[in-house]
Amino acid sequence: MTSDKKLHKKLLEILACPVDKLPLKYNKKENILTCKNKHTYRVKDGIPILLPPKE
Ligand SMILES: [Zn+2]
């Protein structure tokens, strides 16, 4: 089982939630990024999709 599509650690360090600028935490199991305010972003092929959630 290879996992070369994992999110790069360095990339994760510079990522912030586009809505509130909080640091994002990577959930490996679900392959999503979340911030403290429960905004959730999907990661596709190792690239985070940082689209602000629709109101
Ligand atoms: Zn957020």
mmCIF file of the protein (N, C-alpha, C, O) and its ligand, coordinates in Angstrom:
data_MODEL
# 
_entry.id   MODEL 
# 
loop_
_entity.id 
_entity.type 
_entity.pdbx_number_of_molecules 
1 polymer     1 
2 non-polymer 1 
# 
_entity_poly.entity_id                      1 
_entity_poly.type                           'polypeptide(L)' 
_entity_poly.nstd_linkage                   no 
_entity_poly.nstd_monomer                   no 
_entity_poly.pdbx_seq_one_letter_code       MTSDKKLHKKLLEILACPVDKLPLKYNKKENILTCKNKHTYRVKDGIPILLPPKE 
_entity_poly.pdbx_seq_one_letter_code_can   MTSDKKLHKKLLEILACPVDKLPLKYNKKENILTCKNKHTYRVKDGIPILLPPKE 
_entity_poly.pdbx_strand_id                 A 
# 
loop_
_entity_poly_seq.entity_id 
_entity_poly_seq.num 
_entity_poly_seq.mon_id 
_entity_poly_seq.hetero 
1 1  MET n 
1 2  THR n 
1 3  SER n 
1 4  ASP n 
1 5  LYS n 
1 6  LYS n 
1 7  LEU n 
1 8  HIS n 
1 9  LYS n 
1 10 LYS n 
1 11 LEU n 
1 12 LEU n 
1 13 GLU n 
1 14 ILE n 
1 15 LEU n 
1 16 ALA n 
1 17 CYS n 
1 18 PRO n 
1 19 VAL n 
1 20 ASP n 
1 21 LYS n 
1 22 LEU n 
1 23 PRO n 
1 24 LEU n 
1 25 LYS n 
1 26 TYR n 
1 27 ASN n 
1 28 LYS n 
1 29 LYS n 
1 30 GLU n 
1 31 ASN n 
1 32 ILE n 
1 33 LEU n 
1 34 THR n 
1 35 CYS n 
1 36 LYS n 
1 37 ASN n 
1 38 LYS n 
1 39 HIS n 
1 40 THR n 
1 41 TYR n 
1 42 ARG n 
1 43 VAL n 
1 44 LYS n 
1 45 ASP n 
1 46 GLY n 
1 47 ILE n 
1 48 PRO n 
1 49 ILE n 
1 50 LEU n 
1 51 LEU n 
1 52 PRO n 
1 53 PRO n 
1 54 LYS n 
1 55 GLU n 
# 
loop_
_struct_asym.id 
_struct_asym.entity_id 
A 1 
B 2 
# 
loop_
_chem_comp.id 
_chem_comp.type 
_chem_comp.mon_nstd_flag 
ALA 'L-peptide linking' y 
ARG 'L-peptide linking' y 
ASN 'L-peptide linking' y 
ASP 'L-peptide linking' y 
CYS 'L-peptide linking' y 
GLU 'L-peptide linking' y 
GLY 'peptide linking'   y 
HIS 'L-peptide linking' y 
ILE 'L-peptide linking' y 
LEU 'L-peptide linking' y 
LYS 'L-peptide linking' y 
MET 'L-peptide linking' y 
PRO 'L-peptide linking' y 
SER 'L-peptide linking' y 
THR 'L-peptide linking' y 
TYR 'L-peptide linking' y 
VAL 'L-peptide linking' y 
ZN  non-polymer         . 
# 
_pdbx_entity_nonpoly.entity_id   2 
_pdbx_entity_nonpoly.name        ? 
_pdbx_entity_nonpoly.comp_id     ZN 
# 
_pdbx_nonpoly_scheme.asym_id         B 
_pdbx_nonpoly_scheme.entity_id       2 
_pdbx_nonpoly_scheme.mon_id          ZN 
_pdbx_nonpoly_scheme.ndb_seq_num     1 
_pdbx_nonpoly_scheme.pdb_seq_num     101 
_pdbx_nonpoly_scheme.auth_seq_num    101 
_pdbx_nonpoly_scheme.pdb_mon_id      ZN 
_pdbx_nonpoly_scheme.auth_mon_id     ZN 
_pdbx_nonpoly_scheme.pdb_strand_id   A 
_pdbx_nonpoly_scheme.pdb_ins_code    . 
# 
loop_
_atom_site.group_PDB 
_atom_site.id 
_atom_site.type_symbol 
_atom_site.label_atom_id 
_atom_site.label_alt_id 
_atom_site.label_comp_id 
_atom_site.label_asym_id 
_atom_site.label_entity_id 
_atom_site.label_seq_id 
_atom_site.pdbx_PDB_ins_code 
_atom_site.Cartn_x 
_atom_site.Cartn_y 
_atom_site.Cartn_z 
_atom_site.occupancy 
_atom_site.B_iso_or_equiv 
_atom_site.pdbx_formal_charge 
_atom_site.auth_seq_id 
_atom_site.auth_comp_id 
_atom_site.auth_asym_id 
_atom_site.auth_atom_id 
_atom_site.pdbx_PDB_model_num 
ATOM   1   N  N  . MET A 1 1  ? 0.844   -1.205 0.000  1.00 0.00 ? 1   MET A N  1 
ATOM   2   C  CA . MET A 1 1  ? 0.000   0.000  0.000  1.00 0.00 ? 1   MET A CA 1 
ATOM   3   C  C  . MET A 1 1  ? 0.879   1.256  0.000  1.00 0.00 ? 1   MET A C  1 
ATOM   4   O  O  . MET A 1 1  ? 1.547   1.552  0.991  1.00 0.00 ? 1   MET A O  1 
ATOM   5   N  N  . THR A 1 2  ? 0.874   1.961  -1.074 1.00 0.00 ? 2   THR A N  1 
ATOM   6   C  CA . THR A 1 2  ? 1.656   3.199  -1.130 1.00 0.00 ? 2   THR A CA 1 
ATOM   7   C  C  . THR A 1 2  ? 0.755   4.394  -0.848 1.00 0.00 ? 2   THR A C  1 
ATOM   8   O  O  . THR A 1 2  ? -0.438  4.382  -1.150 1.00 0.00 ? 2   THR A O  1 
ATOM   9   N  N  . SER A 1 3  ? 1.342   5.399  -0.275 1.00 0.00 ? 3   SER A N  1 
ATOM   10  C  CA . SER A 1 3  ? 0.546   6.585  0.033  1.00 0.00 ? 3   SER A CA 1 
ATOM   11  C  C  . SER A 1 3  ? 1.317   7.843  -0.322 1.00 0.00 ? 3   SER A C  1 
ATOM   12  O  O  . SER A 1 3  ? 1.529   8.724  0.512  1.00 0.00 ? 3   SER A O  1 
ATOM   13  N  N  . ASP A 1 4  ? 1.727   7.905  -1.573 1.00 0.00 ? 4   ASP A N  1 
ATOM   14  C  CA . ASP A 1 4  ? 2.491   9.078  -2.008 1.00 0.00 ? 4   ASP A CA 1 
ATOM   15  C  C  . ASP A 1 4  ? 1.576   10.276 -2.279 1.00 0.00 ? 4   ASP A C  1 
ATOM   16  O  O  . ASP A 1 4  ? 2.035   11.349 -2.669 1.00 0.00 ? 4   ASP A O  1 
ATOM   17  N  N  . LYS A 1 5  ? 0.302   10.073 -2.068 1.00 0.00 ? 5   LYS A N  1 
ATOM   18  C  CA . LYS A 1 5  ? -0.617  11.186 -2.287 1.00 0.00 ? 5   LYS A CA 1 
ATOM   19  C  C  . LYS A 1 5  ? -0.985  11.859 -0.974 1.00 0.00 ? 5   LYS A C  1 
ATOM   20  O  O  . LYS A 1 5  ? -1.921  12.654 -0.885 1.00 0.00 ? 5   LYS A O  1 
ATOM   21  N  N  . LYS A 1 6  ? -0.215  11.506 0.029  1.00 0.00 ? 6   LYS A N  1 
ATOM   22  C  CA . LYS A 1 6  ? -0.434  12.142 1.318  1.00 0.00 ? 6   LYS A CA 1 
ATOM   23  C  C  . LYS A 1 6  ? -0.118  13.624 1.240  1.00 0.00 ? 6   LYS A C  1 
ATOM   24  O  O  . LYS A 1 6  ? 0.703   14.063 0.436  1.00 0.00 ? 6   LYS A O  1 
ATOM   25  N  N  . LEU A 1 7  ? -0.766  14.360 2.067  1.00 0.00 ? 7   LEU A N  1 
ATOM   26  C  CA . LEU A 1 7  ? -0.540  15.804 2.090  1.00 0.00 ? 7   LEU A CA 1 
ATOM   27  C  C  . LEU A 1 7  ? 0.857   16.096 2.641  1.00 0.00 ? 7   LEU A C  1 
ATOM   28  O  O  . LEU A 1 7  ? 1.262   15.538 3.660  1.00 0.00 ? 7   LEU A O  1 
ATOM   29  N  N  . HIS A 1 8  ? 1.569   16.956 1.971  1.00 0.00 ? 8   HIS A N  1 
ATOM   30  C  CA . HIS A 1 8  ? 2.909   17.307 2.436  1.00 0.00 ? 8   HIS A CA 1 
ATOM   31  C  C  . HIS A 1 8  ? 2.845   18.064 3.752  1.00 0.00 ? 8   HIS A C  1 
ATOM   32  O  O  . HIS A 1 8  ? 2.013   18.947 3.958  1.00 0.00 ? 8   HIS A O  1 
ATOM   33  N  N  . LYS A 1 9  ? 3.751   17.682 4.623  1.00 0.00 ? 9   LYS A N  1 
ATOM   34  C  CA . LYS A 1 9  ? 3.763   18.312 5.943  1.00 0.00 ? 9   LYS A CA 1 
ATOM   35  C  C  . LYS A 1 9  ? 4.052   19.807 5.841  1.00 0.00 ? 9   LYS A C  1 
ATOM   36  O  O  . LYS A 1 9  ? 3.433   20.623 6.525  1.00 0.00 ? 9   LYS A O  1 
ATOM   37  N  N  . LYS A 1 10 ? 4.996   20.145 4.982  1.00 0.00 ? 10  LYS A N  1 
ATOM   38  C  CA . LYS A 1 10 ? 5.363   21.550 4.793  1.00 0.00 ? 10  LYS A CA 1 
ATOM   39  C  C  . LYS A 1 10 ? 4.162   22.360 4.302  1.00 0.00 ? 10  LYS A C  1 
ATOM   40  O  O  . LYS A 1 10 ? 3.922   23.480 4.752  1.00 0.00 ? 10  LYS A O  1 
ATOM   41  N  N  . LEU A 1 11 ? 3.443   21.787 3.403  1.00 0.00 ? 11  LEU A N  1 
ATOM   42  C  CA . LEU A 1 11 ? 2.273   22.466 2.857  1.00 0.00 ? 11  LEU A CA 1 
ATOM   43  C  C  . LEU A 1 11 ? 1.250   22.713 3.953  1.00 0.00 ? 11  LEU A C  1 
ATOM   44  O  O  . LEU A 1 11 ? 0.639   23.778 4.038  1.00 0.00 ? 11  LEU A O  1 
ATOM   45  N  N  . LEU A 1 12 ? 1.088   21.720 4.768  1.00 0.00 ? 12  LEU A N  1 
ATOM   46  C  CA . LEU A 1 12 ? 0.121   21.824 5.854  1.00 0.00 ? 12  LEU A CA 1 
ATOM   47  C  C  . LEU A 1 12 ? 0.475   22.959 6.819  1.00 0.00 ? 12  LEU A C  1 
ATOM   48  O  O  . LEU A 1 12 ? -0.401  23.617 7.380  1.00 0.00 ? 12  LEU A O  1 
ATOM   49  N  N  . GLU A 1 13 ? 1.780   23.169 6.995  1.00 0.00 ? 13  GLU A N  1 
ATOM   50  C  CA . GLU A 1 13 ? 2.229   24.210 7.928  1.00 0.00 ? 13  GLU A CA 1 
ATOM   51  C  C  . GLU A 1 13 ? 1.846   25.613 7.481  1.00 0.00 ? 13  GLU A C  1 
ATOM   52  O  O  . GLU A 1 13 ? 1.639   26.499 8.311  1.00 0.00 ? 13  GLU A O  1 
ATOM   53  N  N  . ILE A 1 14 ? 1.753   25.813 6.181  1.00 0.00 ? 14  ILE A N  1 
ATOM   54  C  CA . ILE A 1 14 ? 1.454   27.161 5.694  1.00 0.00 ? 14  ILE A CA 1 
ATOM   55  C  C  . ILE A 1 14 ? -0.013  27.349 5.373  1.00 0.00 ? 14  ILE A C  1 
ATOM   56  O  O  . ILE A 1 14 ? -0.448  28.447 5.025  1.00 0.00 ? 14  ILE A O  1 
ATOM   57  N  N  . LEU A 1 15 ? -0.765  26.284 5.489  1.00 0.00 ? 15  LEU A N  1 
ATOM   58  C  CA . LEU A 1 15 ? -2.184  26.384 5.172  1.00 0.00 ? 15  LEU A CA 1 
ATOM   59  C  C  . LEU A 1 15 ? -2.981  27.031 6.296  1.00 0.00 ? 15  LEU A C  1 
ATOM   60  O  O  . LEU A 1 15 ? -2.709  26.825 7.479  1.00 0.00 ? 15  LEU A O  1 
ATOM   61  N  N  . ALA A 1 16 ? -3.954  27.804 5.901  1.00 0.00 ? 16  ALA A N  1 
ATOM   62  C  CA . ALA A 1 16 ? -4.857  28.400 6.886  1.00 0.00 ? 16  ALA A CA 1 
ATOM   63  C  C  . ALA A 1 16 ? -6.261  28.392 6.307  1.00 0.00 ? 16  ALA A C  1 
ATOM   64  O  O  . ALA A 1 16 ? -6.460  28.427 5.092  1.00 0.00 ? 16  ALA A O  1 
ATOM   65  N  N  . CYS A 1 17 ? -7.211  28.347 7.200  1.00 0.00 ? 17  CYS A N  1 
ATOM   66  C  CA . CYS A 1 17 ? -8.601  28.381 6.773  1.00 0.00 ? 17  CYS A CA 1 
ATOM   67  C  C  . CYS A 1 17 ? -8.874  29.717 6.066  1.00 0.00 ? 17  CYS A C  1 
ATOM   68  O  O  . CYS A 1 17 ? -8.579  30.776 6.621  1.00 0.00 ? 17  CYS A O  1 
ATOM   69  N  N  . PRO A 1 18 ? -9.429  29.678 4.860  1.00 0.00 ? 18  PRO A N  1 
ATOM   70  C  CA . PRO A 1 18 ? -9.678  30.925 4.121  1.00 0.00 ? 18  PRO A CA 1 
ATOM   71  C  C  . PRO A 1 18 ? -10.739 31.808 4.770  1.00 0.00 ? 18  PRO A C  1 
ATOM   72  O  O  . PRO A 1 18 ? -10.832 32.996 4.458  1.00 0.00 ? 18  PRO A O  1 
ATOM   73  N  N  . VAL A 1 19 ? -11.520 31.253 5.646  1.00 0.00 ? 19  VAL A N  1 
ATOM   74  C  CA . VAL A 1 19 ? -12.591 32.020 6.267  1.00 0.00 ? 19  VAL A CA 1 
ATOM   75  C  C  . VAL A 1 19 ? -12.094 32.783 7.493  1.00 0.00 ? 19  VAL A C  1 
ATOM   76  O  O  . VAL A 1 19 ? -12.307 33.990 7.607  1.00 0.00 ? 19  VAL A O  1 
ATOM   77  N  N  . ASP A 1 20 ? -11.442 32.089 8.393  1.00 0.00 ? 20  ASP A N  1 
ATOM   78  C  CA . ASP A 1 20 ? -11.035 32.722 9.656  1.00 0.00 ? 20  ASP A CA 1 
ATOM   79  C  C  . ASP A 1 20 ? -9.523  32.737 9.873  1.00 0.00 ? 20  ASP A C  1 
ATOM   80  O  O  . ASP A 1 20 ? -9.042  33.197 10.909 1.00 0.00 ? 20  ASP A O  1 
ATOM   81  N  N  . LYS A 1 21 ? -8.775  32.228 8.887  1.00 0.00 ? 21  LYS A N  1 
ATOM   82  C  CA . LYS A 1 21 ? -7.295  32.230 8.941  1.00 0.00 ? 21  LYS A CA 1 
ATOM   83  C  C  . LYS A 1 21 ? -6.724  31.394 10.079 1.00 0.00 ? 21  LYS A C  1 
ATOM   84  O  O  . LYS A 1 21 ? -5.589  31.610 10.505 1.00 0.00 ? 21  LYS A O  1 
ATOM   85  N  N  . LEU A 1 22 ? -7.490  30.468 10.558 1.00 0.00 ? 22  LEU A N  1 
ATOM   86  C  CA . LEU A 1 22 ? -6.983  29.576 11.601 1.00 0.00 ? 22  LEU A CA 1 
ATOM   87  C  C  . LEU A 1 22 ? -6.190  28.452 10.957 1.00 0.00 ? 22  LEU A C  1 
ATOM   88  O  O  . LEU A 1 22 ? -6.438  28.079 9.810  1.00 0.00 ? 22  LEU A O  1 
ATOM   89  N  N  . PRO A 1 23 ? -5.235  27.915 11.706 1.00 0.00 ? 23  PRO A N  1 
ATOM   90  C  CA . PRO A 1 23 ? -4.474  26.791 11.161 1.00 0.00 ? 23  PRO A CA 1 
ATOM   91  C  C  . PRO A 1 23 ? -5.378  25.595 10.902 1.00 0.00 ? 23  PRO A C  1 
ATOM   92  O  O  . PRO A 1 23 ? -6.344  25.358 11.626 1.00 0.00 ? 23  PRO A O  1 
ATOM   93  N  N  . LEU A 1 24 ? -5.051  24.860 9.872  1.00 0.00 ? 24  LEU A N  1 
ATOM   94  C  CA . LEU A 1 24 ? -5.860  23.692 9.525  1.00 0.00 ? 24  LEU A CA 1 
ATOM   95  C  C  . LEU A 1 24 ? -5.198  22.420 10.016 1.00 0.00 ? 24  LEU A C  1 
ATOM   96  O  O  . LEU A 1 24 ? -3.974  22.294 10.027 1.00 0.00 ? 24  LEU A O  1 
ATOM   97  N  N  . LYS A 1 25 ? -6.026  21.498 10.414 1.00 0.00 ? 25  LYS A N  1 
ATOM   98  C  CA . LYS A 1 25 ? -5.539  20.216 10.886 1.00 0.00 ? 25  LYS A CA 1 
ATOM   99  C  C  . LYS A 1 25 ? -5.944  19.151 9.866  1.00 0.00 ? 25  LYS A C  1 
ATOM   100 O  O  . LYS A 1 25 ? -7.071  19.129 9.373  1.00 0.00 ? 25  LYS A O  1 
ATOM   101 N  N  . TYR A 1 26 ? -4.999  18.282 9.571  1.00 0.00 ? 26  TYR A N  1 
ATOM   102 C  CA . TYR A 1 26 ? -5.251  17.263 8.573  1.00 0.00 ? 26  TYR A CA 1 
ATOM   103 C  C  . TYR A 1 26 ? -5.787  15.996 9.222  1.00 0.00 ? 26  TYR A C  1 
ATOM   104 O  O  . TYR A 1 26 ? -5.176  15.438 10.133 1.00 0.00 ? 26  TYR A O  1 
ATOM   105 N  N  . ASN A 1 27 ? -6.928  15.561 8.740  1.00 0.00 ? 27  ASN A N  1 
ATOM   106 C  CA . ASN A 1 27 ? -7.513  14.312 9.201  1.00 0.00 ? 27  ASN A CA 1 
ATOM   107 C  C  . ASN A 1 27 ? -7.195  13.234 8.168  1.00 0.00 ? 27  ASN A C  1 
ATOM   108 O  O  . ASN A 1 27 ? -7.837  13.138 7.122  1.00 0.00 ? 27  ASN A O  1 
ATOM   109 N  N  . LYS A 1 28 ? -6.198  12.435 8.489  1.00 0.00 ? 28  LYS A N  1 
ATOM   110 C  CA . LYS A 1 28 ? -5.698  11.445 7.549  1.00 0.00 ? 28  LYS A CA 1 
ATOM   111 C  C  . LYS A 1 28 ? -6.763  10.412 7.186  1.00 0.00 ? 28  LYS A C  1 
ATOM   112 O  O  . LYS A 1 28 ? -6.892  10.010 6.029  1.00 0.00 ? 28  LYS A O  1 
ATOM   113 N  N  . LYS A 1 29 ? -7.503  10.003 8.173  1.00 0.00 ? 29  LYS A N  1 
ATOM   114 C  CA . LYS A 1 29 ? -8.490  8.949  7.978  1.00 0.00 ? 29  LYS A CA 1 
ATOM   115 C  C  . LYS A 1 29 ? -9.563  9.363  6.966  1.00 0.00 ? 29  LYS A C  1 
ATOM   116 O  O  . LYS A 1 29 ? -9.952  8.586  6.095  1.00 0.00 ? 29  LYS A O  1 
ATOM   117 N  N  . GLU A 1 30 ? -10.019 10.583 7.103  1.00 0.00 ? 30  GLU A N  1 
ATOM   118 C  CA . GLU A 1 30 ? -11.084 11.053 6.211  1.00 0.00 ? 30  GLU A CA 1 
ATOM   119 C  C  . GLU A 1 30 ? -10.562 11.886 5.053  1.00 0.00 ? 30  GLU A C  1 
ATOM   120 O  O  . GLU A 1 30 ? -11.314 12.279 4.161  1.00 0.00 ? 30  GLU A O  1 
ATOM   121 N  N  . ASN A 1 31 ? -9.240  12.152 5.084  1.00 0.00 ? 31  ASN A N  1 
ATOM   122 C  CA . ASN A 1 31 ? -8.618  12.936 4.024  1.00 0.00 ? 31  ASN A CA 1 
ATOM   123 C  C  . ASN A 1 31 ? -9.256  14.318 3.881  1.00 0.00 ? 31  ASN A C  1 
ATOM   124 O  O  . ASN A 1 31 ? -9.587  14.764 2.782  1.00 0.00 ? 31  ASN A O  1 
ATOM   125 N  N  . ILE A 1 32 ? -9.412  14.964 5.002  1.00 0.00 ? 32  ILE A N  1 
ATOM   126 C  CA . ILE A 1 32 ? -9.976  16.307 5.006  1.00 0.00 ? 32  ILE A CA 1 
ATOM   127 C  C  . ILE A 1 32 ? -9.141  17.221 5.898  1.00 0.00 ? 32  ILE A C  1 
ATOM   128 O  O  . ILE A 1 32 ? -8.367  16.760 6.738  1.00 0.00 ? 32  ILE A O  1 
ATOM   129 N  N  . LEU A 1 33 ? -9.314  18.514 5.697  1.00 0.00 ? 33  LEU A N  1 
ATOM   130 C  CA . LEU A 1 33 ? -8.688  19.508 6.561  1.00 0.00 ? 33  LEU A CA 1 
ATOM   131 C  C  . LEU A 1 33 ? -9.782  20.197 7.349  1.00 0.00 ? 33  LEU A C  1 
ATOM   132 O  O  . LEU A 1 33 ? -10.844 20.518 6.817  1.00 0.00 ? 33  LEU A O  1 
ATOM   133 N  N  . THR A 1 34 ? -9.509  20.417 8.616  1.00 0.00 ? 34  THR A N  1 
ATOM   134 C  CA . THR A 1 34 ? -10.503 21.112 9.429  1.00 0.00 ? 34  THR A CA 1 
ATOM   135 C  C  . THR A 1 34 ? -9.831  22.192 10.254 1.00 0.00 ? 34  THR A C  1 
ATOM   136 O  O  . THR A 1 34 ? -8.658  22.068 10.607 1.00 0.00 ? 34  THR A O  1 
ATOM   137 N  N  . CYS A 1 35 ? -10.567 23.255 10.563 1.00 0.00 ? 35  CYS A N  1 
ATOM   138 C  CA . CYS A 1 35 ? -10.069 24.274 11.472 1.00 0.00 ? 35  CYS A CA 1 
ATOM   139 C  C  . CYS A 1 35 ? -10.876 24.181 12.759 1.00 0.00 ? 35  CYS A C  1 
ATOM   140 O  O  . CYS A 1 35 ? -11.807 23.384 12.875 1.00 0.00 ? 35  CYS A O  1 
ATOM   141 N  N  . LYS A 1 36 ? -10.502 25.002 13.706 1.00 0.00 ? 36  LYS A N  1 
ATOM   142 C  CA . LYS A 1 36 ? -11.156 24.955 15.020 1.00 0.00 ? 36  LYS A CA 1 
ATOM   143 C  C  . LYS A 1 36 ? -12.645 25.271 14.944 1.00 0.00 ? 36  LYS A C  1 
ATOM   144 O  O  . LYS A 1 36 ? -13.438 24.800 15.759 1.00 0.00 ? 36  LYS A O  1 
ATOM   145 N  N  . ASN A 1 37 ? -13.004 26.067 13.961 1.00 0.00 ? 37  ASN A N  1 
ATOM   146 C  CA . ASN A 1 37 ? -14.409 26.437 13.816 1.00 0.00 ? 37  ASN A CA 1 
ATOM   147 C  C  . ASN A 1 37 ? -15.210 25.441 12.984 1.00 0.00 ? 37  ASN A C  1 
ATOM   148 O  O  . ASN A 1 37 ? -16.328 25.713 12.544 1.00 0.00 ? 37  ASN A O  1 
ATOM   149 N  N  . LYS A 1 38 ? -14.595 24.283 12.787 1.00 0.00 ? 38  LYS A N  1 
ATOM   150 C  CA . LYS A 1 38 ? -15.262 23.166 12.109 1.00 0.00 ? 38  LYS A CA 1 
ATOM   151 C  C  . LYS A 1 38 ? -15.518 23.398 10.628 1.00 0.00 ? 38  LYS A C  1 
ATOM   152 O  O  . LYS A 1 38 ? -16.404 22.775 10.043 1.00 0.00 ? 38  LYS A O  1 
ATOM   153 N  N  . HIS A 1 39 ? -14.762 24.277 10.032 1.00 0.00 ? 39  HIS A N  1 
ATOM   154 C  CA . HIS A 1 39 ? -14.815 24.354 8.582  1.00 0.00 ? 39  HIS A CA 1 
ATOM   155 C  C  . HIS A 1 39 ? -14.061 23.138 8.054  1.00 0.00 ? 39  HIS A C  1 
ATOM   156 O  O  . HIS A 1 39 ? -13.021 22.752 8.587  1.00 0.00 ? 39  HIS A O  1 
ATOM   157 N  N  . THR A 1 40 ? -14.589 22.566 7.033  1.00 0.00 ? 40  THR A N  1 
ATOM   158 C  CA . THR A 1 40 ? -13.985 21.350 6.507  1.00 0.00 ? 40  THR A CA 1 
ATOM   159 C  C  . THR A 1 40 ? -13.637 21.506 5.029  1.00 0.00 ? 40  THR A C  1 
ATOM   160 O  O  . THR A 1 40 ? -14.422 22.036 4.243  1.00 0.00 ? 40  THR A O  1 
ATOM   161 N  N  . TYR A 1 41 ? -12.440 21.032 4.669  1.00 0.00 ? 41  TYR A N  1 
ATOM   162 C  CA . TYR A 1 41 ? -12.002 21.135 3.286  1.00 0.00 ? 41  TYR A CA 1 
ATOM   163 C  C  . TYR A 1 41 ? -11.511 19.788 2.827  1.00 0.00 ? 41  TYR A C  1 
ATOM   164 O  O  . TYR A 1 41 ? -10.810 19.082 3.552  1.00 0.00 ? 41  TYR A O  1 
ATOM   165 N  N  . ARG A 1 42 ? -11.881 19.443 1.629  1.00 0.00 ? 42  ARG A N  1 
ATOM   166 C  CA . ARG A 1 42 ? -11.454 18.170 1.087  1.00 0.00 ? 42  ARG A CA 1 
ATOM   167 C  C  . ARG A 1 42 ? -10.062 18.261 0.503  1.00 0.00 ? 42  ARG A C  1 
ATOM   168 O  O  . ARG A 1 42 ? -9.608  19.331 0.096  1.00 0.00 ? 42  ARG A O  1 
ATOM   169 N  N  . VAL A 1 43 ? -9.396  17.131 0.467  1.00 0.00 ? 43  VAL A N  1 
ATOM   170 C  CA . VAL A 1 43 ? -8.075  17.056 -0.138 1.00 0.00 ? 43  VAL A CA 1 
ATOM   171 C  C  . VAL A 1 43 ? -8.174  16.102 -1.316 1.00 0.00 ? 43  VAL A C  1 
ATOM   172 O  O  . VAL A 1 43 ? -8.566  14.944 -1.172 1.00 0.00 ? 43  VAL A O  1 
ATOM   173 N  N  . LYS A 1 44 ? -7.810  16.613 -2.484 1.00 0.00 ? 44  LYS A N  1 
ATOM   174 C  CA . LYS A 1 44 ? -7.905  15.795 -3.686 1.00 0.00 ? 44  LYS A CA 1 
ATOM   175 C  C  . LYS A 1 44 ? -6.520  15.595 -4.266 1.00 0.00 ? 44  LYS A C  1 
ATOM   176 O  O  . LYS A 1 44 ? -5.841  16.557 -4.625 1.00 0.00 ? 44  LYS A O  1 
ATOM   177 N  N  . ASP A 1 45 ? -6.098  14.326 -4.359 1.00 0.00 ? 45  ASP A N  1 
ATOM   178 C  CA . ASP A 1 45 ? -4.776  13.991 -4.893 1.00 0.00 ? 45  ASP A CA 1 
ATOM   179 C  C  . ASP A 1 45 ? -3.664  14.761 -4.189 1.00 0.00 ? 45  ASP A C  1 
ATOM   180 O  O  . ASP A 1 45 ? -2.700  15.189 -4.823 1.00 0.00 ? 45  ASP A O  1 
ATOM   181 N  N  . GLY A 1 46 ? -3.800  14.931 -2.895 1.00 0.00 ? 46  GLY A N  1 
ATOM   182 C  CA . GLY A 1 46 ? -2.765  15.614 -2.124 1.00 0.00 ? 46  GLY A CA 1 
ATOM   183 C  C  . GLY A 1 46 ? -2.862  17.126 -2.174 1.00 0.00 ? 46  GLY A C  1 
ATOM   184 O  O  . GLY A 1 46 ? -2.038  17.829 -1.589 1.00 0.00 ? 46  GLY A O  1 
ATOM   185 N  N  . ILE A 1 47 ? -3.866  17.623 -2.871 1.00 0.00 ? 47  ILE A N  1 
ATOM   186 C  CA . ILE A 1 47 ? -4.029  19.070 -2.970 1.00 0.00 ? 47  ILE A CA 1 
ATOM   187 C  C  . ILE A 1 47 ? -5.298  19.500 -2.249 1.00 0.00 ? 47  ILE A C  1 
ATOM   188 O  O  . ILE A 1 47 ? -6.399  19.071 -2.597 1.00 0.00 ? 47  ILE A O  1 
ATOM   189 N  N  . PRO A 1 48 ? -5.133  20.356 -1.238 1.00 0.00 ? 48  PRO A N  1 
ATOM   190 C  CA . PRO A 1 48 ? -6.311  20.795 -0.493 1.00 0.00 ? 48  PRO A CA 1 
ATOM   191 C  C  . PRO A 1 48 ? -7.200  21.724 -1.311 1.00 0.00 ? 48  PRO A C  1 
ATOM   192 O  O  . PRO A 1 48 ? -6.711  22.641 -1.970 1.00 0.00 ? 48  PRO A O  1 
ATOM   193 N  N  . ILE A 1 49 ? -8.473  21.490 -1.267 1.00 0.00 ? 49  ILE A N  1 
ATOM   194 C  CA . ILE A 1 49 ? -9.442  22.332 -1.963 1.00 0.00 ? 49  ILE A CA 1 
ATOM   195 C  C  . ILE A 1 49 ? -9.947  23.356 -0.961 1.00 0.00 ? 49  ILE A C  1 
ATOM   196 O  O  . ILE A 1 49 ? -10.862 23.085 -0.183 1.00 0.00 ? 49  ILE A O  1 
ATOM   197 N  N  . LEU A 1 50 ? -9.340  24.537 -0.988 1.00 0.00 ? 50  LEU A N  1 
ATOM   198 C  CA . LEU A 1 50 ? -9.666  25.522 0.026  1.00 0.00 ? 50  LEU A CA 1 
ATOM   199 C  C  . LEU A 1 50 ? -10.729 26.509 -0.470 1.00 0.00 ? 50  LEU A C  1 
ATOM   200 O  O  . LEU A 1 50 ? -10.471 27.700 -0.640 1.00 0.00 ? 50  LEU A O  1 
ATOM   201 N  N  . LEU A 1 51 ? -11.889 25.989 -0.688 1.00 0.00 ? 51  LEU A N  1 
ATOM   202 C  CA . LEU A 1 51 ? -12.998 26.851 -1.084 1.00 0.00 ? 51  LEU A CA 1 
ATOM   203 C  C  . LEU A 1 51 ? -13.810 27.191 0.149  1.00 0.00 ? 51  LEU A C  1 
ATOM   204 O  O  . LEU A 1 51 ? -14.195 26.300 0.906  1.00 0.00 ? 51  LEU A O  1 
ATOM   205 N  N  . PRO A 1 52 ? -14.070 28.464 0.357  1.00 0.00 ? 52  PRO A N  1 
ATOM   206 C  CA . PRO A 1 52 ? -14.872 28.838 1.513  1.00 0.00 ? 52  PRO A CA 1 
ATOM   207 C  C  . PRO A 1 52 ? -16.258 28.211 1.396  1.00 0.00 ? 52  PRO A C  1 
ATOM   208 O  O  . PRO A 1 52 ? -16.845 28.180 0.314  1.00 0.00 ? 52  PRO A O  1 
ATOM   209 N  N  . PRO A 1 53 ? -16.768 27.717 2.505  1.00 0.00 ? 53  PRO A N  1 
ATOM   210 C  CA . PRO A 1 53 ? -18.087 27.088 2.477  1.00 0.00 ? 53  PRO A CA 1 
ATOM   211 C  C  . PRO A 1 53 ? -19.172 28.090 2.112  1.00 0.00 ? 53  PRO A C  1 
ATOM   212 O  O  . PRO A 1 53 ? -19.098 29.268 2.461  1.00 0.00 ? 53  PRO A O  1 
ATOM   213 N  N  . LYS A 1 54 ? -20.159 27.607 1.416  1.00 0.00 ? 54  LYS A N  1 
ATOM   214 C  CA . LYS A 1 54 ? -21.245 28.509 1.039  1.00 0.00 ? 54  LYS A CA 1 
ATOM   215 C  C  . LYS A 1 54 ? -22.152 28.775 2.227  1.00 0.00 ? 54  LYS A C  1 
ATOM   216 O  O  . LYS A 1 54 ? -22.464 27.883 3.016  1.00 0.00 ? 54  LYS A O  1 
ATOM   217 N  N  . GLU A 1 55 ? -22.551 29.995 2.325  1.00 0.00 ? 55  GLU A N  1 
ATOM   218 C  CA . GLU A 1 55 ? -23.443 30.373 3.454  1.00 0.00 ? 55  GLU A CA 1 
ATOM   219 C  C  . GLU A 1 55 ? -24.875 30.009 3.125  1.00 0.00 ? 55  GLU A C  1 
ATOM   220 O  O  . GLU A 1 55 ? -25.772 30.242 3.934  1.00 0.00 ? 55  GLU A O  1 
HETATM 221 ZN ZN . ZN  B 2 .  ? -12.318 28.069 9.552  1.00 0.00 2 101 ZN  A ZN 1 
# 
